[in-house]
Each structure stands twice: as C-alpha cells, then as structure tokens.
Amino acid sequence: MPSHQPRTIAPSNLPKTITCYLRAHHDHDTATAVAAFTSDATVTDDGRTYQGATAIEQWLNRSATEFTYTIELTEAQQTDPTHYVTTHHLEGSFPGGSADLRYQFSLRDDLIERLVIEP
C-alpha cells in the first residue's frame, strides 16, 4: 500500500464494494462475496495467498465453515481513493477465542483487487 497516512472514516463511508463483500462474508453468501473481487484478485489470510475467483471461493467456503464466530467492524480507515483498512473484532471457536484483525483492501475498477487479513 502507498505510504500515505490513513485517516479514520465512518464505516458508512466505505466503498459499496467493500461493504457488500463484508456483508456477504458475514452472511456466508459466497457468490456475492466472490463477485466483489476482480477476476485476478489475491487474498492473503493466515499466511496463505489465494489468487483468482476459484481459489478465493474455496477460501471463503472454508473460512465460513472451519469455525463459528461473531465479527464486529470496529474501525474503518482510508489511505487514498483505492486503499482502505477495516478492523474487526472476532470471538469464536478458533484457537485463542478472540482476535482483532485488519483487513487491508486495494481496489481496482470498483472491485477488490487485493485483500490482506492480518492481526
């Protein structure tokens, strides 16, 4: 991501693509979540990278069923017109039971080109 300083924004000011993805992921609506990504998008989560719609769909399906958890959006930031960071608090049946994760989004043509999820 560019080295610009992120600024805090209201979650309602996130781009529609990001809010649609987050809602679909929360609702386990894989088809809608995958549609938020470019065809050559990459997702990095838990040290693994998934590239392309098929790999991202498999990642979404696995992450939706691997553990049960609740997720709450706690912060949203914008670095520039195509880079956003959201922070989420998760509680559930995964190791440790709770975590705060940063979702770093890069957009291209109003779709998610890259998503990096990390603590």
C-alpha distance (Angstrom), angle and dihedral (degrees) to the residues before:
residue distance angle dihedral
M1 . . .
P2 3.79 . .
S3 3.80 116.5 .
H4 3.82 94.1 -114.2
Q5 3.80 115.5 129.5
P6 3.79 111.4 -105.0
R7 3.78 118.0 -124.3
T8 3.78 124.2 -149.6
I9 3.79 114.6 -110.8
A10 3.79 134.4 179.9
P11 3.82 111.4 -92.6
S12 3.81 86.9 -122.4
N13 3.83 87.4 64.9
L14 3.81 93.7 61.0
P15 3.80 113.7 112.8
K16 3.79 114.8 -89.6
T17 3.82 91.3 -115.1
I18 3.81 91.6 59.5
T19 3.80 94.7 45.5
C20 3.82 90.7 47.1
Y21 3.81 90.6 50.4
L22 3.82 93.3 47.3
R23 3.81 92.3 47.8
A24 3.81 92.8 46.5
H25 3.81 92.3 47.1
H26 3.81 90.2 49.7
D27 3.82 90.5 49.0
H28 3.85 92.7 45.9
D29 3.82 88.8 -119.6
T30 3.79 96.6 150.2
A31 3.81 97.0 176.1
T32 3.81 93.0 55.7
A33 3.82 92.0 43.0
V34 3.83 92.7 51.7
A35 3.82 90.3 48.1
A36 3.82 88.7 63.1
F37 3.84 90.7 66.7
T38 3.80 131.9 78.3
S39 3.81 113.4 -112.1
D40 3.82 91.0 -107.0
A41 3.82 96.7 40.7
T42 3.78 124.0 141.0
V43 3.79 129.7 -145.8
T44 3.78 122.1 -165.6
D45 3.80 114.8 -164.4
D46 3.79 131.1 157.8
G47 3.82 90.7 -3.2
R48 3.81 94.8 -54.4
T49 3.78 127.5 107.4
Y50 3.79 123.5 -145.4
Q51 3.80 118.9 -166.0
G52 3.77 128.4 -165.9
A53 3.79 133.0 12.2
T54 3.81 96.7 -72.9
A55 3.81 94.6 51.6
I56 3.81 91.7 44.1
E57 3.81 90.9 49.5
Q58 3.82 90.4 51.8
W59 3.82 90.5 48.3
L60 3.82 91.2 50.2
N61 3.80 92.5 48.7
R62 3.80 91.8 49.0
S63 3.80 94.8 45.5
A64 3.82 90.8 49.1
T65 3.80 93.1 55.4
E66 3.82 105.8 28.3
F67 3.84 95.3 78.8
T68 3.78 138.4 3.2
Y69 3.79 114.2 -122.3
T70 3.76 146.8 147.1
I71 3.78 120.6 -124.7
E72 3.78 129.7 -159.6
L73 3.80 126.4 -171.7
T74 3.81 104.5 -131.2
E75 3.81 103.6 170.7
A76 3.79 141.9 10.4
Q77 3.79 127.7 -161.9
Q78 3.79 135.9 -179.9
T79 3.80 121.4 -149.9
D80 3.80 96.8 178.2
P81 3.83 136.4 -30.1
T82 3.83 92.9 -66.9
H83 3.84 103.8 32.0
Y84 3.79 125.6 73.6
V85 3.80 135.4 165.1
T86 3.78 124.4 -156.3
T87 3.78 125.1 -172.9
H88 3.79 119.9 -148.2
H89 3.80 132.0 -171.3
L90 3.81 113.1 -144.3
E91 3.79 128.1 -168.6
G92 3.77 122.6 -179.5
S93 3.79 152.6 93.4
F94 3.82 96.3 -43.6
P95 3.83 122.0 109.0
G96 3.81 109.3 -70.0
G97 3.80 93.3 19.1
S98 3.81 96.5 -123.9
A99 3.78 137.8 44.3
D100 3.76 142.1 167.4
L101 3.80 111.2 -137.3
R102 3.79 131.9 -170.7
Y103 3.80 116.9 -142.4
Q104 3.81 109.8 -158.6
F105 3.80 111.5 -162.1
S106 3.81 127.6 -165.3
L107 3.80 115.0 -170.9
R108 3.80 131.8 -155.5
D109 3.80 123.3 -179.3
D110 3.83 90.4 -9.0
L111 3.82 92.3 -56.5
I112 3.78 132.0 101.1
E113 3.80 109.3 -95.7
R114 3.79 96.8 172.7
L115 3.78 135.3 13.4
V116 3.80 122.6 -175.0
I117 3.81 117.6 -173.3
E118 3.78 117.2 -166.4
P119 3.80 141.6 145.9
